[in-house]
Amino acid sequence: MTKRVFVIGDKVRLTRKFLRNTGQHTGKEPFSRWTITGFTDNGWAIVDEPHYDPSMFSADELAADPTLAFRRIAVGNLELVKGSH
């Protein structure tokens, strides 16, 4: 299997396999699209969707790392949106 390589600015979505395996193949997630804004050191993409619960971080944590306020998705569960390159 080829390892996916993404760069900041890529438009991405969740893979069909991930959506099927997690029971999210219906609802809004199959239609969600994001732009990658950064990466963590441990294989997660930071995307432009606000975190579902930013209150789980203290003001000090958010001040130290503002990216905590945004959703993170494992790179292996993402694919490029067709036509975005």
Backbone torsions as a table, in degrees:
resi	resn	phi	psi	omega
1	MET	NA	136.6	179.7
2	THR	-80.5	132.5	177.5
3	LYS	-73.3	134.8	179.1
4	ARG	-75.7	138.0	176.3
5	VAL	-123.4	121.3	179.3
6	PHE	-118.4	160.2	175.5
7	VAL	-129.3	159.7	176.8
8	ILE	-57.6	134.1	-178.3
9	GLY	100.6	-14.0	177.6
10	ASP	-64.3	141.6	172.9
11	LYS	-92.1	126.8	-174.0
12	VAL	-133.5	166.3	174.1
13	ARG	-146.8	168.6	176.1
14	LEU	-73.6	145.0	179.1
15	THR	-70.5	153.3	177.2
16	ARG	-60.9	-40.4	179.8
17	LYS	-59.2	-46.3	179.0
18	PHE	-62.5	-45.5	179.9
19	LEU	-60.2	-42.4	177.9
20	ARG	-64.5	-47.0	-175.7
21	ASN	-65.0	-25.4	-178.3
22	THR	-104.5	4.8	178.2
23	GLY	72.2	22.7	-178.2
24	GLN	-105.9	20.8	-176.3
25	HIS	-73.0	-7.5	172.4
26	THR	-120.1	170.2	-178.2
27	GLY	91.1	-155.2	-173.3
28	LYS	-87.5	-26.5	-173.8
29	GLU	-58.4	-38.7	178.6
30	PRO	-61.5	-19.9	-177.9
31	PHE	-101.0	-5.0	-179.0
32	SER	-72.1	139.3	176.6
33	ARG	-134.2	142.9	-179.4
34	TRP	-135.6	163.9	170.5
35	THR	-110.3	131.7	177.8
36	ILE	-73.6	128.2	-179.8
37	THR	-110.7	-10.6	179.7
38	GLY	177.3	-177.1	-179.5
39	PHE	-139.6	151.4	172.1
40	THR	-92.4	168.9	179.1
41	ASP	-72.4	-15.1	-175.0
42	ASN	-112.7	30.3	169.9
43	GLY	89.5	23.8	177.7
44	TRP	-114.4	143.0	174.5
45	ALA	-94.5	137.9	173.3
46	ILE	-96.7	126.1	-176.0
47	VAL	-115.5	172.2	-172.7
48	ASP	-83.6	19.5	176.1
49	GLU	-100.2	128.2	177.6
50	PRO	-56.9	146.8	178.5
51	HIS	-59.4	143.3	-177.0
52	TYR	-65.3	-23.4	-179.4
53	ASP	-147.3	76.4	-178.4
54	PRO	-64.5	-14.9	179.6
55	SER	-68.7	-10.3	177.8
56	MET	-76.1	-4.5	177.2
57	PHE	-115.0	142.6	177.9
58	SER	-76.6	163.8	177.3
59	ALA	-60.1	-37.1	178.8
60	ASP	-65.6	-41.7	178.5
61	GLU	-63.5	-43.1	180.0
62	LEU	-67.9	-34.6	177.3
63	ALA	-67.3	-38.4	-179.8
64	ALA	-72.9	-33.1	-179.1
65	ASP	-143.1	86.7	-178.2
66	PRO	-59.4	-20.1	179.9
67	THR	-68.8	-15.2	177.2
68	LEU	-61.2	-20.6	-179.0
69	ALA	-78.0	-0.4	-177.3
70	PHE	-122.9	152.8	-177.9
71	ARG	-63.0	144.3	175.7
72	ARG	-121.9	137.6	-177.9
73	ILE	-133.6	135.1	178.4
74	ALA	-59.5	130.1	-176.8
75	VAL	-56.1	-36.1	-178.9
76	GLY	-65.5	-13.9	179.5
77	ASN	-99.8	8.2	-177.2
78	LEU	-113.8	154.7	171.4
79	GLU	-141.1	156.0	177.4
80	LEU	-66.8	144.4	172.4
81	VAL	-77.1	128.5	-179.1
82	LYS	-57.2	137.7	178.6
83	GLY	83.6	4.7	-178.0
84	SER	-89.2	-6.4	177.4
85	HIS	-117.5	NA	NA
